[in-house]
Amino acid sequence: PKLRAKGAGDVIFLLLSEDAVSGSLTTDNLSRFASRRLFERLQQLEVVRELSGRPTFRLFGL
């Protein structure tokens, strides 16, 4: 499936290169709200999984 977020490529690159990525990650093209929606979408597609188990601070990894 296609990811429509402008900063999705940066997030995918970080996921492939890092062990864990913060769910509130911000980049030049991605706000923290857009990041949260992107990670929720990736989690629905079963591409990433939540590593932290905490609702207030979420870490995601492959």
mmCIF file of the N, C-alpha and C atoms, coordinates in Angstrom:
data_MODEL
# 
_entry.id   MODEL 
# 
loop_
_atom_site.group_PDB 
_atom_site.id 
_atom_site.type_symbol 
_atom_site.label_atom_id 
_atom_site.label_alt_id 
_atom_site.label_comp_id 
_atom_site.label_asym_id 
_atom_site.label_entity_id 
_atom_site.label_seq_id 
_atom_site.pdbx_PDB_ins_code 
_atom_site.Cartn_x 
_atom_site.Cartn_y 
_atom_site.Cartn_z 
_atom_site.occupancy 
_atom_site.B_iso_or_equiv 
_atom_site.pdbx_formal_charge 
_atom_site.auth_seq_id 
_atom_site.auth_comp_id 
_atom_site.auth_asym_id 
_atom_site.auth_atom_id 
_atom_site.pdbx_PDB_model_num 
ATOM 1   N N  . PRO A 1 1  ? 0.816  -1.201 0.000  1.00 0.00 ? 1  PRO A N  1 
ATOM 2   C CA . PRO A 1 1  ? 0.000  0.000  0.000  1.00 0.00 ? 1  PRO A CA 1 
ATOM 3   C C  . PRO A 1 1  ? 0.855  1.259  0.000  1.00 0.00 ? 1  PRO A C  1 
ATOM 4   N N  . LYS A 1 2  ? 0.314  2.285  -0.567 1.00 0.00 ? 2  LYS A N  1 
ATOM 5   C CA . LYS A 1 2  ? 1.033  3.547  -0.668 1.00 0.00 ? 2  LYS A CA 1 
ATOM 6   C C  . LYS A 1 2  ? 0.857  4.359  0.610  1.00 0.00 ? 2  LYS A C  1 
ATOM 7   N N  . LEU A 1 3  ? 1.948  4.938  1.086  1.00 0.00 ? 3  LEU A N  1 
ATOM 8   C CA . LEU A 1 3  ? 1.911  5.831  2.240  1.00 0.00 ? 3  LEU A CA 1 
ATOM 9   C C  . LEU A 1 3  ? 1.892  7.253  1.714  1.00 0.00 ? 3  LEU A C  1 
ATOM 10  N N  . ARG A 1 4  ? 0.856  8.012  2.054  1.00 0.00 ? 4  ARG A N  1 
ATOM 11  C CA . ARG A 1 4  ? 0.658  9.331  1.466  1.00 0.00 ? 4  ARG A CA 1 
ATOM 12  C C  . ARG A 1 4  ? 1.300  10.461 2.247  1.00 0.00 ? 4  ARG A C  1 
ATOM 13  N N  . ALA A 1 5  ? 1.810  10.201 3.420  1.00 0.00 ? 5  ALA A N  1 
ATOM 14  C CA . ALA A 1 5  ? 2.430  11.268 4.216  1.00 0.00 ? 5  ALA A CA 1 
ATOM 15  C C  . ALA A 1 5  ? 3.696  11.762 3.519  1.00 0.00 ? 5  ALA A C  1 
ATOM 16  N N  . LYS A 1 6  ? 3.921  13.063 3.560  1.00 0.00 ? 6  LYS A N  1 
ATOM 17  C CA . LYS A 1 6  ? 5.077  13.650 2.874  1.00 0.00 ? 6  LYS A CA 1 
ATOM 18  C C  . LYS A 1 6  ? 6.401  13.163 3.444  1.00 0.00 ? 6  LYS A C  1 
ATOM 19  N N  . GLY A 1 7  ? 6.474  12.925 4.738  1.00 0.00 ? 7  GLY A N  1 
ATOM 20  C CA . GLY A 1 7  ? 7.714  12.498 5.361  1.00 0.00 ? 7  GLY A CA 1 
ATOM 21  C C  . GLY A 1 7  ? 7.816  11.003 5.575  1.00 0.00 ? 7  GLY A C  1 
ATOM 22  N N  . ALA A 1 8  ? 6.967  10.227 4.914  1.00 0.00 ? 8  ALA A N  1 
ATOM 23  C CA . ALA A 1 8  ? 6.946  8.780  5.132  1.00 0.00 ? 8  ALA A CA 1 
ATOM 24  C C  . ALA A 1 8  ? 8.274  8.125  4.752  1.00 0.00 ? 8  ALA A C  1 
ATOM 25  N N  . GLY A 1 9  ? 8.907  8.606  3.711  1.00 0.00 ? 9  GLY A N  1 
ATOM 26  C CA . GLY A 1 9  ? 10.185 8.035  3.288  1.00 0.00 ? 9  GLY A CA 1 
ATOM 27  C C  . GLY A 1 9  ? 11.259 8.174  4.350  1.00 0.00 ? 9  GLY A C  1 
ATOM 28  N N  . ASP A 1 10 ? 11.288 9.329  5.005  1.00 0.00 ? 10 ASP A N  1 
ATOM 29  C CA . ASP A 1 10 ? 12.256 9.550  6.083  1.00 0.00 ? 10 ASP A CA 1 
ATOM 30  C C  . ASP A 1 10 ? 12.008 8.605  7.249  1.00 0.00 ? 10 ASP A C  1 
ATOM 31  N N  . VAL A 1 11 ? 10.736 8.400  7.587  1.00 0.00 ? 11 VAL A N  1 
ATOM 32  C CA . VAL A 1 11 ? 10.387 7.516  8.702  1.00 0.00 ? 11 VAL A CA 1 
ATOM 33  C C  . VAL A 1 11 ? 10.764 6.073  8.378  1.00 0.00 ? 11 VAL A C  1 
ATOM 34  N N  . ILE A 1 12 ? 10.487 5.639  7.167  1.00 0.00 ? 12 ILE A N  1 
ATOM 35  C CA . ILE A 1 12 ? 10.833 4.272  6.760  1.00 0.00 ? 12 ILE A CA 1 
ATOM 36  C C  . ILE A 1 12 ? 12.341 4.081  6.801  1.00 0.00 ? 12 ILE A C  1 
ATOM 37  N N  . PHE A 1 13 ? 13.096 5.076  6.340  1.00 0.00 ? 13 PHE A N  1 
ATOM 38  C CA . PHE A 1 13 ? 14.556 4.996  6.393  1.00 0.00 ? 13 PHE A CA 1 
ATOM 39  C C  . PHE A 1 13 ? 15.036 4.858  7.836  1.00 0.00 ? 13 PHE A C  1 
ATOM 40  N N  . LEU A 1 14 ? 14.472 5.656  8.751  1.00 0.00 ? 14 LEU A N  1 
ATOM 41  C CA . LEU A 1 14 ? 14.851 5.570  10.167 1.00 0.00 ? 14 LEU A CA 1 
ATOM 42  C C  . LEU A 1 14 ? 14.491 4.214  10.763 1.00 0.00 ? 14 LEU A C  1 
ATOM 43  N N  . LEU A 1 15 ? 13.326 3.688  10.402 1.00 0.00 ? 15 LEU A N  1 
ATOM 44  C CA . LEU A 1 15 ? 12.924 2.377  10.920 1.00 0.00 ? 15 LEU A CA 1 
ATOM 45  C C  . LEU A 1 15 ? 13.880 1.280  10.463 1.00 0.00 ? 15 LEU A C  1 
ATOM 46  N N  . LEU A 1 16 ? 14.365 1.397  9.238  1.00 0.00 ? 16 LEU A N  1 
ATOM 47  C CA . LEU A 1 16 ? 15.288 0.388  8.724  1.00 0.00 ? 16 LEU A CA 1 
ATOM 48  C C  . LEU A 1 16 ? 16.687 0.525  9.310  1.00 0.00 ? 16 LEU A C  1 
ATOM 49  N N  . SER A 1 17 ? 17.057 1.733  9.733  1.00 0.00 ? 17 SER A N  1 
ATOM 50  C CA . SER A 1 17 ? 18.419 1.941  10.224 1.00 0.00 ? 17 SER A CA 1 
ATOM 51  C C  . SER A 1 17 ? 18.534 1.950  11.746 1.00 0.00 ? 17 SER A C  1 
ATOM 52  N N  . GLU A 1 18 ? 17.444 2.174  12.468 1.00 0.00 ? 18 GLU A N  1 
ATOM 53  C CA . GLU A 1 18 ? 17.475 2.236  13.932 1.00 0.00 ? 18 GLU A CA 1 
ATOM 54  C C  . GLU A 1 18 ? 16.700 1.066  14.530 1.00 0.00 ? 18 GLU A C  1 
ATOM 55  N N  . ASP A 1 19 ? 16.995 0.746  15.788 1.00 0.00 ? 19 ASP A N  1 
ATOM 56  C CA . ASP A 1 19 ? 16.263 -0.310 16.487 1.00 0.00 ? 19 ASP A CA 1 
ATOM 57  C C  . ASP A 1 19 ? 14.859 0.127  16.866 1.00 0.00 ? 19 ASP A C  1 
ATOM 58  N N  . ALA A 1 20 ? 14.709 1.370  17.307 1.00 0.00 ? 20 ALA A N  1 
ATOM 59  C CA . ALA A 1 20 ? 13.410 1.892  17.725 1.00 0.00 ? 20 ALA A CA 1 
ATOM 60  C C  . ALA A 1 20 ? 13.302 3.360  17.329 1.00 0.00 ? 20 ALA A C  1 
ATOM 61  N N  . VAL A 1 21 ? 12.080 3.769  17.024 1.00 0.00 ? 21 VAL A N  1 
ATOM 62  C CA . VAL A 1 21 ? 11.812 5.144  16.624 1.00 0.00 ? 21 VAL A CA 1 
ATOM 63  C C  . VAL A 1 21 ? 10.649 5.659  17.468 1.00 0.00 ? 21 VAL A C  1 
ATOM 64  N N  . SER A 1 22 ? 10.763 6.887  17.934 1.00 0.00 ? 22 SER A N  1 
ATOM 65  C CA . SER A 1 22 ? 9.714  7.494  18.747 1.00 0.00 ? 22 SER A CA 1 
ATOM 66  C C  . SER A 1 22 ? 8.451  7.713  17.921 1.00 0.00 ? 22 SER A C  1 
ATOM 67  N N  . GLY A 1 23 ? 7.310  7.463  18.529 1.00 0.00 ? 23 GLY A N  1 
ATOM 68  C CA . GLY A 1 23 ? 6.035  7.665  17.851 1.00 0.00 ? 23 GLY A CA 1 
ATOM 69  C C  . GLY A 1 23 ? 5.710  9.122  17.612 1.00 0.00 ? 23 GLY A C  1 
ATOM 70  N N  . SER A 1 24 ? 6.392  10.020 18.303 1.00 0.00 ? 24 SER A N  1 
ATOM 71  C CA . SER A 1 24 ? 6.161  11.455 18.110 1.00 0.00 ? 24 SER A CA 1 
ATOM 72  C C  . SER A 1 24 ? 7.311  12.105 17.342 1.00 0.00 ? 24 SER A C  1 
ATOM 73  N N  . LEU A 1 25 ? 7.952  11.343 16.503 1.00 0.00 ? 25 LEU A N  1 
ATOM 74  C CA . LEU A 1 25 ? 9.063  11.825 15.687 1.00 0.00 ? 25 LEU A CA 1 
ATOM 75  C C  . LEU A 1 25 ? 8.619  12.994 14.817 1.00 0.00 ? 25 LEU A C  1 
ATOM 76  N N  . THR A 1 26 ? 9.427  14.033 14.746 1.00 0.00 ? 26 THR A N  1 
ATOM 77  C CA . THR A 1 26 ? 9.133  15.152 13.848 1.00 0.00 ? 26 THR A CA 1 
ATOM 78  C C  . THR A 1 26 ? 10.300 15.335 12.887 1.00 0.00 ? 26 THR A C  1 
ATOM 79  N N  . THR A 1 27 ? 9.977  15.644 11.647 1.00 0.00 ? 27 THR A N  1 
ATOM 80  C CA . THR A 1 27 ? 10.976 15.948 10.630 1.00 0.00 ? 27 THR A CA 1 
ATOM 81  C C  . THR A 1 27 ? 10.556 17.249 9.952  1.00 0.00 ? 27 THR A C  1 
ATOM 82  N N  . ASP A 1 28 ? 11.306 17.676 8.956  1.00 0.00 ? 28 ASP A N  1 
ATOM 83  C CA . ASP A 1 28 ? 10.960 18.899 8.228  1.00 0.00 ? 28 ASP A CA 1 
ATOM 84  C C  . ASP A 1 28 ? 9.606  18.772 7.528  1.00 0.00 ? 28 ASP A C  1 
ATOM 85  N N  . ASN A 1 29 ? 9.269  17.570 7.078  1.00 0.00 ? 29 ASN A N  1 
ATOM 86  C CA . ASN A 1 29 ? 8.034  17.355 6.319  1.00 0.00 ? 29 ASN A CA 1 
ATOM 87  C C  . ASN A 1 29 ? 6.935  16.669 7.117  1.00 0.00 ? 29 ASN A C  1 
ATOM 88  N N  . LEU A 1 30 ? 7.165  16.406 8.404  1.00 0.00 ? 30 LEU A N  1 
ATOM 89  C CA . LEU A 1 30 ? 6.212  15.600 9.164  1.00 0.00 ? 30 LEU A CA 1 
ATOM 90  C C  . LEU A 1 30 ? 6.048  16.168 10.569 1.00 0.00 ? 30 LEU A C  1 
ATOM 91  N N  . SER A 1 31 ? 4.830  16.568 10.904 1.00 0.00 ? 31 SER A N  1 
ATOM 92  C CA . SER A 1 31 ? 4.554  17.054 12.259 1.00 0.00 ? 31 SER A CA 1 
ATOM 93  C C  . SER A 1 31 ? 4.388  15.860 13.193 1.00 0.00 ? 31 SER A C  1 
ATOM 94  N N  . ARG A 1 32 ? 4.342  16.117 14.489 1.00 0.00 ? 32 ARG A N  1 
ATOM 95  C CA . ARG A 1 32 ? 4.184  14.998 15.423 1.00 0.00 ? 32 ARG A CA 1 
ATOM 96  C C  . ARG A 1 32 ? 2.807  14.364 15.298 1.00 0.00 ? 32 ARG A C  1 
ATOM 97  N N  . PHE A 1 33 ? 1.801  15.147 14.898 1.00 0.00 ? 33 PHE A N  1 
ATOM 98  C CA . PHE A 1 33 ? 0.461  14.595 14.706 1.00 0.00 ? 33 PHE A CA 1 
ATOM 99  C C  . PHE A 1 33 ? 0.416  13.704 13.466 1.00 0.00 ? 33 PHE A C  1 
ATOM 100 N N  . ALA A 1 34 ? 1.056  14.151 12.399 1.00 0.00 ? 34 ALA A N  1 
ATOM 101 C CA . ALA A 1 34 ? 1.134  13.340 11.185 1.00 0.00 ? 34 ALA A CA 1 
ATOM 102 C C  . ALA A 1 34 ? 1.957  12.088 11.442 1.00 0.00 ? 34 ALA A C  1 
ATOM 103 N N  . SER A 1 35 ? 2.989  12.220 12.254 1.00 0.00 ? 35 SER A N  1 
ATOM 104 C CA . SER A 1 35 ? 3.812  11.070 12.608 1.00 0.00 ? 35 SER A CA 1 
ATOM 105 C C  . SER A 1 35 ? 2.991  10.036 13.371 1.00 0.00 ? 35 SER A C  1 
ATOM 106 N N  . ARG A 1 36 ? 2.168  10.503 14.302 1.00 0.00 ? 36 ARG A N  1 
ATOM 107 C CA . ARG A 1 36 ? 1.331  9.581  15.070 1.00 0.00 ? 36 ARG A CA 1 
ATOM 108 C C  . ARG A 1 36 ? 0.359  8.844  14.152 1.00 0.00 ? 36 ARG A C  1 
ATOM 109 N N  . ARG A 1 37 ? -0.258 9.572  13.200 1.00 0.00 ? 37 ARG A N  1 
ATOM 110 C CA . ARG A 1 37 ? -1.171 8.932  12.250 1.00 0.00 ? 37 ARG A CA 1 
ATOM 111 C C  . ARG A 1 37 ? -0.437 7.939  11.363 1.00 0.00 ? 37 ARG A C  1 
ATOM 112 N N  . LEU A 1 38 ? 0.776  8.289  10.937 1.00 0.00 ? 38 LEU A N  1 
ATOM 113 C CA . LEU A 1 38 ? 1.563  7.391  10.096 1.00 0.00 ? 38 LEU A CA 1 
ATOM 114 C C  . LEU A 1 38 ? 1.902  6.105  10.841 1.00 0.00 ? 38 LEU A C  1 
ATOM 115 N N  . PHE A 1 39 ? 2.339  6.221  12.090 1.00 0.00 ? 39 PHE A N  1 
ATOM 116 C CA . PHE A 1 39 ? 2.668  5.022  12.857 1.00 0.00 ? 39 PHE A CA 1 
ATOM 117 C C  . PHE A 1 39 ? 1.429  4.175  13.147 1.00 0.00 ? 39 PHE A C  1 
ATOM 118 N N  . GLU A 1 40 ? 0.274  4.812  13.364 1.00 0.00 ? 40 GLU A N  1 
ATOM 119 C CA . GLU A 1 40 ? -0.962 4.049  13.546 1.00 0.00 ? 40 GLU A CA 1 
ATOM 120 C C  . GLU A 1 40 ? -1.298 3.280  12.278 1.00 0.00 ? 40 GLU A C  1 
ATOM 121 N N  . ARG A 1 41 ? -1.096 3.914  11.120 1.00 0.00 ? 41 ARG A N  1 
ATOM 122 C CA . ARG A 1 41 ? -1.348 3.248  9.833  1.00 0.00 ? 41 ARG A CA 1 
ATOM 123 C C  . ARG A 1 41 ? -0.372 2.094  9.621  1.00 0.00 ? 41 ARG A C  1 
ATOM 124 N N  . LEU A 1 42 ? 0.904  2.312  9.923  1.00 0.00 ? 42 LEU A N  1 
ATOM 125 C CA . LEU A 1 42 ? 1.891  1.241  9.777  1.00 0.00 ? 42 LEU A CA 1 
ATOM 126 C C  . LEU A 1 42 ? 1.595  0.090  10.730 1.00 0.00 ? 42 LEU A C  1 
ATOM 127 N N  . GLN A 1 43 ? 1.078  0.406  11.904 1.00 0.00 ? 43 GLN A N  1 
ATOM 128 C CA . GLN A 1 43 ? 0.733  -0.633 12.870 1.00 0.00 ? 43 GLN A CA 1 
ATOM 129 C C  . GLN A 1 43 ? -0.484 -1.425 12.383 1.00 0.00 ? 43 GLN A C  1 
ATOM 130 N N  . GLN A 1 44 ? -1.456 -0.761 11.763 1.00 0.00 ? 44 GLN A N  1 
ATOM 131 C CA . GLN A 1 44 ? -2.617 -1.450 11.203 1.00 0.00 ? 44 GLN A CA 1 
ATOM 132 C C  . GLN A 1 44 ? -2.203 -2.404 10.090 1.00 0.00 ? 44 GLN A C  1 
ATOM 133 N N  . LEU A 1 45 ? -1.207 -1.992 9.310  1.00 0.00 ? 45 LEU A N  1 
ATOM 134 C CA . LEU A 1 45 ? -0.712 -2.830 8.212  1.00 0.00 ? 45 LEU A CA 1 
ATOM 135 C C  . LEU A 1 45 ? 0.246  -3.913 8.704  1.00 0.00 ? 45 LEU A C  1 
ATOM 136 N N  . GLU A 1 46 ? 0.516  -3.931 10.018 1.00 0.00 ? 46 GLU A N  1 
ATOM 137 C CA . GLU A 1 46 ? 1.426  -4.887 10.655 1.00 0.00 ? 46 GLU A CA 1 
ATOM 138 C C  . GLU A 1 46 ? 2.851  -4.786 10.120 1.00 0.00 ? 46 GLU A C  1 
ATOM 139 N N  . VAL A 1 47 ? 3.259  -3.563 9.793  1.00 0.00 ? 47 VAL A N  1 
ATOM 140 C CA . VAL A 1 47 ? 4.623  -3.306 9.338  1.00 0.00 ? 47 VAL A CA 1 
ATOM 141 C C  . VAL A 1 47 ? 5.524  -3.034 10.530 1.00 0.00 ? 47 VAL A C  1 
ATOM 142 N N  . VAL A 1 48 ? 4.993  -2.316 11.523 1.00 0.00 ? 48 VAL A N  1 
ATOM 143 C CA . VAL A 1 48 ? 5.742  -2.015 12.743 1.00 0.00 ? 48 VAL A CA 1 
ATOM 144 C C  . VAL A 1 48 ? 4.961  -2.546 13.937 1.00 0.00 ? 48 VAL A C  1 
ATOM 145 N N  . ARG A 1 49 ? 5.658  -2.631 15.058 1.00 0.00 ? 49 ARG A N  1 
ATOM 146 C CA . ARG A 1 49 ? 4.972  -2.988 16.301 1.00 0.00 ? 49 ARG A CA 1 
ATOM 147 C C  . ARG A 1 49 ? 5.443  -2.047 17.393 1.00 0.00 ? 49 ARG A C  1 
ATOM 148 N N  . GLU A 1 50 ? 4.562  -1.849 18.364 1.00 0.00 ? 50 GLU A N  1 
ATOM 149 C CA . GLU A 1 50 ? 4.889  -0.968 19.469 1.00 0.00 ? 50 GLU A CA 1 
ATOM 150 C C  . GLU A 1 50 ? 5.775  -1.716 20.450 1.00 0.00 ? 50 GLU A C  1 
ATOM 151 N N  . LEU A 1 51 ? 6.871  -1.091 20.845 1.00 0.00 ? 51 LEU A N  1 
ATOM 152 C CA . LEU A 1 51 ? 7.844  -1.732 21.722 1.00 0.00 ? 51 LEU A CA 1 
ATOM 153 C C  . LEU A 1 51 ? 7.708  -1.303 23.173 1.00 0.00 ? 51 LEU A C  1 
ATOM 154 N N  . SER A 1 52 ? 7.157  -0.125 23.421 1.00 0.00 ? 52 SER A N  1 
ATOM 155 C CA . SER A 1 52 ? 7.165  0.425  24.779 1.00 0.00 ? 52 SER A CA 1 
ATOM 156 C C  . SER A 1 52 ? 6.032  -0.095 25.646 1.00 0.00 ? 52 SER A C  1 
ATOM 157 N N  . GLY A 1 53 ? 4.847  -0.289 25.088 1.00 0.00 ? 53 GLY A N  1 
ATOM 158 C CA . GLY A 1 53 ? 3.707  -0.723 25.873 1.00 0.00 ? 53 GLY A CA 1 
ATOM 159 C C  . GLY A 1 53 ? 3.106  0.370  26.736 1.00 0.00 ? 53 GLY A C  1 
ATOM 160 N N  . ARG A 1 54 ? 3.505  1.612  26.510 1.00 0.00 ? 54 ARG A N  1 
ATOM 161 C CA . ARG A 1 54 ? 2.986  2.743  27.292 1.00 0.00 ? 54 ARG A CA 1 
ATOM 162 C C  . ARG A 1 54 ? 2.191  3.659  26.371 1.00 0.00 ? 54 ARG A C  1 
ATOM 163 N N  . PRO A 1 55 ? 1.015  4.101  26.784 1.00 0.00 ? 55 PRO A N  1 
ATOM 164 C CA . PRO A 1 55 ? 0.206  4.950  25.900 1.00 0.00 ? 55 PRO A CA 1 
ATOM 165 C C  . PRO A 1 55 ? 0.718  6.386  25.774 1.00 0.00 ? 55 PRO A C  1 
ATOM 166 N N  . THR A 1 56 ? 1.509  6.859  26.743 1.00 0.00 ? 56 THR A N  1 
ATOM 167 C CA . THR A 1 56 ? 1.960  8.246  26.701 1.00 0.00 ? 56 THR A CA 1 
ATOM 168 C C  . THR A 1 56 ? 3.244  8.432  25.906 1.00 0.00 ? 56 THR A C  1 
ATOM 169 N N  . PHE A 1 57 ? 4.117  7.460  25.915 1.00 0.00 ? 57 PHE A N  1 
ATOM 170 C CA . PHE A 1 57 ? 5.375  7.544  25.167 1.00 0.00 ? 57 PHE A CA 1 
ATOM 171 C C  . PHE A 1 57 ? 5.549  6.235  24.419 1.00 0.00 ? 57 PHE A C  1 
ATOM 172 N N  . ARG A 1 58 ? 5.427  6.298  23.107 1.00 0.00 ? 58 ARG A N  1 
ATOM 173 C CA . ARG A 1 58 ? 5.418  5.073  22.319 1.00 0.00 ? 58 ARG A CA 1 
ATOM 174 C C  . ARG A 1 58 ? 6.679  4.970  21.470 1.00 0.00 ? 58 ARG A C  1 
ATOM 175 N N  . LEU A 1 59 ? 7.265  3.783  21.467 1.00 0.00 ? 59 LEU A N  1 
ATOM 176 C CA . LEU A 1 59 ? 8.403  3.468  20.610 1.00 0.00 ? 59 LEU A CA 1 
ATOM 177 C C  . LEU A 1 59 ? 7.967  2.389  19.635 1.00 0.00 ? 59 LEU A C  1 
ATOM 178 N N  . PHE A 1 60 ? 8.394  2.524  18.388 1.00 0.00 ? 60 PHE A N  1 
ATOM 179 C CA . PHE A 1 60 ? 8.027  1.563  17.361 1.00 0.00 ? 60 PHE A CA 1 
ATOM 180 C C  . PHE A 1 60 ? 9.278  0.974  16.732 1.00 0.00 ? 60 PHE A C  1 
ATOM 181 N N  . GLY A 1 61 ? 9.174  -0.266 16.319 1.00 0.00 ? 61 GLY A N  1 
ATOM 182 C CA . GLY A 1 61 ? 10.267 -0.943 15.639 1.00 0.00 ? 61 GLY A CA 1 
ATOM 183 C C  . GLY A 1 61 ? 9.720  -1.978 14.677 1.00 0.00 ? 61 GLY A C  1 
ATOM 184 N N  . LEU A 1 62 ? 10.610 -2.554 13.893 1.00 0.00 ? 62 LEU A N  1 
ATOM 185 C CA . LEU A 1 62 ? 10.188 -3.561 12.918 1.00 0.00 ? 62 LEU A CA 1 
ATOM 186 C C  . LEU A 1 62 ? 9.972  -4.906 13.548 1.00 0.00 ? 62 LEU A C  1 
# 
